[in-house]
């Protein structure tokens, strides 16, 4: 940190750290959560009982995430089909989708799969909480847990998730390791559903990403068409009431070091959220735009596949299969930056 705190504090929480709690009211009653404070303006809530996803997130006085009308209810861990996933989709800064299916509901000879899979409705087993220790020169903090998509006599995938931050830096780091703990090959698909809301997402805010893109469907072409202003957030759109939306699937461009950069910049606030991930791990990005009145959100969603479902990935040969004991690793970083020159340089260099 920049400030001279030495010999002036008695507890690390004066600078930042992790505080765990249990919610006691509303549909999320009983959910375990962890508030993470970086001491650099960024603080966010990890919902431990929802796959260690991230709900509320703030930078200084500004909210970053879109929160749906459902809030974050207690998990519904039983297998869910159709669109029932939406009943507990709280939005938040991060909702994890997978681990075996991303996309709409479908059914075939391999089984029935609901929207975006069951992992976000699964509680984590926390295996470690590491607090910062400024007096010893350790400014890092991290929370690690195990989340499983499993059933008897079937798929047994384990996600070991670590969310880390550092006192004095407005950065969230996520490291996931997906391992097949079963005795047969398991299909694998993964998407990080990052949801940005007001005031970061507002009229005139700029979406920042580069790469070849396609509109997901005909309805999406109302926004995603050549010459369109689809990288500028519009006013609320009555035609997006209910299920109205537009989606682009992007073959995201990577820098020479293999890292991809995407983000959202609000020029009025001079604030940007910058998302970084590896092309070799997450080769695709989905940009979801849902500008419904009172339900105003855009999603930047790094993923292993376009979210068209397991059946389509099987058909085109892109579906990943993890062999028994095999693991895959994923890294993401979200940084908050301020200032016109720094924001311009960040996205220009990317």
C-alpha positions in Angstrom: 0.0 0.0 0.0 1.0 3.6 -0.5 0.2 4.8 3.0 2.5 4.6 5.9 0.6 2.2 8.2 3.5 0.6 9.9 3.3 0.6 13.7 -0.2 2.3 13.5 -2.6 -0.7 13.3 -3.5 -3.5 15.6 -5.4 -5.8 13.3 -5.1 -6.5 9.5 -8.8 -5.7 9.1 -8.0 -2.0 9.4 -6.4 -2.4 6.0 -8.5 -5.2 4.5 -9.0 -8.9 4.6 -11.7 -11.6 4.4 -14.8 -11.7 6.7 -17.1 -14.8 6.6 -20.7 -14.7 7.7 -24.1 -16.5 7.3 -27.1 -14.7 5.9 -30.1 -14.7 8.2 -33.0 -13.2 6.2 -34.7 -13.5 2.9 -34.4 -16.2 0.2 -30.6 -16.4 0.8 -31.1 -17.3 4.4 -28.5 -19.8 5.5 -26.1 -19.0 2.7 -22.4 -18.7 3.8 -20.7 -15.6 2.3 -17.3 -14.1 2.5 -16.7 -10.3 2.1 -13.3 -9.5 0.7 -11.9 -6.0 1.2 -8.8 -5.0 -0.8 -8.3 -1.7 1.0 -8.0 -0.2 -2.4 -11.6 0.8 -3.0 -12.6 -2.7 -4.3 -14.7 -5.0 -2.1 -16.9 -7.9 -3.1 -19.0 -10.7 -1.7 -18.2 -14.4 -2.4 -21.3 -16.6 -2.1 -19.8 -19.8 -0.7 -23.0 -21.8 -1.1 -23.3 -20.8 -4.7 -20.1 -22.3 -6.2 -18.1 -19.5 -4.6 -19.5 -17.1 -7.2 -19.4 -13.3 -6.6 -22.5 -11.4 -5.9 -22.2 -7.7 -5.0 -19.1 -5.8 -5.9 -18.2 -2.2 -5.3 -15.4 0.2 -6.3 -15.4 3.2 -3.9 -19.1 4.3 -4.0 -19.8 2.7 -7.4 -21.6 -0.6 -7.7 -20.1 -2.8 -10.5 -22.4 -5.8 -10.8 -25.9 -6.3 -11.9 -28.1 -8.0 -9.3 -31.3 -9.8 -10.6 -34.6 -9.6 -8.8 -34.1 -13.1 -7.4 -31.2 -12.1 -5.2 -29.0 -15.1 -4.4 -31.3 -17.7 -2.9 -30.1 -20.9 -1.2 -28.8 -23.4 -3.7 -31.1 -25.8 -5.5 -28.5 -28.7 -5.9 -30.9 -31.3 -7.4 -30.5 -31.6 -11.1 -32.5 -28.9 -12.9 -33.9 -29.0 -16.4 -35.4 -26.5 -18.8 -35.1 -22.9 -17.8 -35.4 -23.5 -14.1 -31.8 -22.1 -13.7 -33.4 -18.6 -14.1 -35.3 -19.0 -10.8 -32.0 -18.8 -8.8 -29.9 -16.7 -11.3 -29.0 -13.8 -9.1 -26.7 -12.2 -11.6 -23.8 -10.8 -9.5 -20.3 -10.1 -10.7 -19.8 -13.8 -11.5 -22.0 -16.7 -12.1 -20.2 -19.9 -13.1 -21.8 -22.0 -15.9 -20.9 -25.7 -16.5 -19.2 -27.9 -15.7 -20.5 -30.2 -18.4 -22.9 -28.0 -20.3 -23.2 -24.3 -21.2 -26.1 -23.0 -23.3 -29.8 -23.5 -23.6 -31.8 -26.6 -22.3 -31.5 -29.7 -24.4 -32.1 -33.4 -24.3 -30.6 -36.3 -26.2 -29.4 -39.9 -25.8 -26.7 -38.6 -23.3 -29.3 -37.1 -21.0 -31.3 -34.0 -20.2 -29.4 -30.7 -19.6 -30.9 -27.5 -18.2 -29.8 -24.0 -19.0 -26.1 -23.5 -18.2 -25.7 -26.6 -16.1 -26.0 -27.1 -12.3 -22.7 -25.9 -10.9 -23.8 -22.4 -9.8 -26.4 -24.1 -7.5 -23.8 -26.2 -5.7 -22.3 -25.3 -2.3 -18.5 -25.3 -1.8 -16.5 -27.1 0.8 -14.0 -24.4 2.1 -10.6 -25.9 2.6 -8.6 -22.8 3.4 -8.9 -19.1 4.2 -5.6 -17.2 4.2 -5.7 -13.7 5.7 -3.2 -11.0 5.0 -0.5 -10.4 7.6 0.9 -6.9 7.0 3.2 -7.0 10.0 5.0 -10.0 8.4 5.0 -8.4 5.0 2.3 -10.6 3.6 -0.4 -8.6 1.8 -2.1 -11.4 -0.1 -5.4 -13.0 0.9 -7.2 -16.0 -0.6 -10.2 -18.2 -0.2 -10.1 -21.8 -1.5 -12.9 -24.3 -1.8 -14.1 -27.5 -3.6 -17.3 -27.6 -5.7 -18.5 -30.8 -7.3 -20.7 -31.7 -10.2 -21.4 -35.3 -9.4 -23.9 -38.2 -9.2 -23.6 -41.8 -8.2 -22.7 -44.1 -11.2 -22.0 -41.1 -13.4 -20.0 -37.9 -14.0 -17.8 -36.9 -11.0 -16.1 -33.5 -11.7 -14.4 -31.5 -9.1 -13.7 -27.8 -9.3 -11.0 -26.4 -6.9 -11.5 -22.7 -6.8 -9.2 -20.1 -5.3 -10.2 -16.4 -5.2 -7.4 -14.1 -4.2 -6.7 -10.5 -3.8 -4.0 -8.2 -2.3 -4.2 -5.3 0.0 -3.6 -2.1 -1.8 -4.6 -3.5 -5.3 -8.1 -3.3 -6.9 -7.8 -6.7 -8.5 -9.7 -10.0 -8.2 -7.9 -13.2 -9.3 -9.7 -16.5 -9.9 -7.9 -19.8 -10.4 -10.0 -22.9 -11.1 -8.7 -26.4 -11.5 -11.3 -28.9 -12.9 -10.5 -32.6 -12.3 -12.3 -35.7 -13.3 -12.6 -37.8 -10.1 -14.7 -40.4 -11.8 -13.8 -43.7 -13.5 -14.9 -42.8 -17.1 -14.3 -39.9 -19.5 -16.5 -36.8 -18.7 -17.7 -34.1 -21.0 -16.5 -30.6 -20.0 -17.7 -27.1 -20.8 -17.2 -23.9 -18.8 -18.3 -20.3 -18.9 -17.6 -17.3 -16.6 -20.8 -15.3 -16.7 -19.6 -11.8 -15.7 -22.5 -9.4 -15.2 -22.0 -5.7 -15.2 -24.7 -3.2 -14.1 -25.4 0.4 -13.3 -23.6 2.7 -12.8 -20.6 1.1 -14.5 -22.9 0.0 -17.3 -24.8 3.1 -18.3 -25.8 5.0 -21.4 -22.6 5.8 -23.2 -20.5 3.2 -21.5 -18.1 1.5 -23.9 -17.6 -2.2 -24.3 -14.0 -3.1 -25.0 -13.2 -6.3 -26.9 -11.6 -7.2 -30.2 -12.0 -10.3 -32.4 -14.2 -11.8 -35.1 -17.8 -12.0 -34.0 -21.1 -13.4 -35.1 -24.6 -12.7 -33.9 -26.0 -15.7 -32.1 -29.4 -15.6 -33.8 -31.6 -13.4 -35.9 -33.0 -11.5 -32.9 -29.4 -10.6 -31.9 -28.8 -9.0 -35.3 -31.0 -6.0 -34.3 -28.0 -4.9 -32.2 -25.0 -7.0 -33.6 -24.8 -6.0 -37.3 -22.0 -4.5 -39.3 -21.8 -0.7 -38.8 -23.9 -1.0 -35.6 -23.1 0.8 -32.3 -23.1 -2.5 -30.3 -20.1 -1.5 -28.3 -21.9 1.5 -26.8 -24.5 0.9 -24.0 -27.9 2.3 -25.1 -30.8 3.6 -22.9 -33.1 1.0 -21.6 -35.0 -0.7 -24.4 -38.7 -1.7 -24.1 -38.1 -4.5 -26.7 -35.8 -6.1 -24.1 -38.5 -6.4 -21.5 -38.9 -10.0 -20.4 -36.6 -12.3 -22.3 -35.5 -9.8 -25.0 -31.7 -9.9 -25.5 -28.9 -9.8 -28.0 -25.8 -12.0 -28.0 -22.5 -12.0 -29.9 -20.1 -14.9 -29.9 -16.5 -13.6 -30.3 -13.3 -15.3 -31.3 -11.4 -13.1 -28.9 -8.1 -11.6 -30.0 -5.1 -12.4 -27.9 -1.9 -10.4 -27.3 1.5 -11.8 -28.1 1.7 -13.3 -24.6 -1.5 -15.3 -25.1 -3.6 -13.2 -22.8 -7.0 -11.7 -23.9 -8.4 -8.4 -22.6 -12.0 -7.3 -22.5 -13.8 -4.8 -20.4 -16.3 -2.0 -19.8 -15.5 1.7 -19.6 -17.8 4.4 -18.2 -16.3 7.7 -19.5 -18.5 9.7 -17.1 -17.0 8.0 -14.1 -13.6 7.6 -15.7 -13.8 4.0 -14.4 -13.1 0.8 -16.3 -13.4 -2.9 -15.4 -10.7 -4.8 -17.2 -11.0 -8.6 -17.6 -8.0 -10.7 -18.6 -7.9 -14.4 -19.4 -5.8 -16.9 -21.5 -6.8 -17.7 -25.0 -5.4 -21.2 -24.6 -7.8 -21.9 -21.8 -10.8 -19.8 -22.8 -10.7 -19.2 -26.5 -14.2 -17.6 -26.8 -16.0 -14.6 -25.4 -19.7 -14.0 -25.3 -21.2 -10.5 -25.1 -24.7 -10.7 -23.7 -26.8 -7.5 -23.8 -30.1 -7.3 -22.0 -31.2 -3.7 -21.8 -34.7 -4.3 -20.3 -36.3 -1.4 -18.3 -35.4 -2.1 -14.6 -33.2 -5.0 -15.7 -30.3 -3.4 -17.4 -27.2 -5.5 -17.8 -24.4 -6.6 -20.1 -22.3 -9.7 -19.7 -18.7 -10.4 -20.8 -18.4 -14.2 -20.6 -15.1 -16.0 -21.3 -15.8 -19.6 -22.2 -14.3 -22.9 -23.5 -17.0 -23.1 -26.2 -19.6 -20.8 -27.7 -22.6 -21.4 -25.4 -24.6 -23.5 -27.9 -24.8 -26.6 -25.7 -23.2 -29.9 -25.3 -25.0 -31.5 -28.3 -23.7 -28.9 -30.8 -20.1 -29.3 -29.4 -20.4 -33.1 -29.7 -21.6 -32.7 -33.3 -18.7 -30.4 -34.4 -16.1 -32.3 -32.5 -15.1 -29.5 -30.1 -16.5 -31.0 -26.9 -13.8 -31.5 -24.3 -13.5 -34.9 -22.6 -11.5 -35.2 -19.4 -10.1 -38.6 -18.8 -10.2 -40.1 -15.2 -7.7 -38.2 -13.1 -7.2 -35.5 -15.8 -7.3 -31.8 -14.9 -7.7 -28.5 -16.7 -6.8 -25.1 -15.2 -8.3 -21.7 -15.8 -7.1 -18.2 -14.7 -9.0 -14.9 -14.8 -8.2 -11.5 -13.5 -10.5 -8.5 -13.0 -8.9 -5.1 -12.4 -10.5 -1.7 -11.8 -8.7 1.2 -13.2 -9.4 5.0 -13.2 -8.2 7.9 -15.3 -8.6 8.6 -19.0 -4.9 8.1 -20.0 -4.5 4.9 -18.1 -7.7 3.4 -19.5 -6.8 4.4 -23.0 -3.3 2.9 -22.7 -4.7 -0.3 -21.1 -7.0 -1.1 -24.0 -4.6 0.3 -26.7 -1.8 -2.0 -25.5 -4.2 -5.0 -25.4 
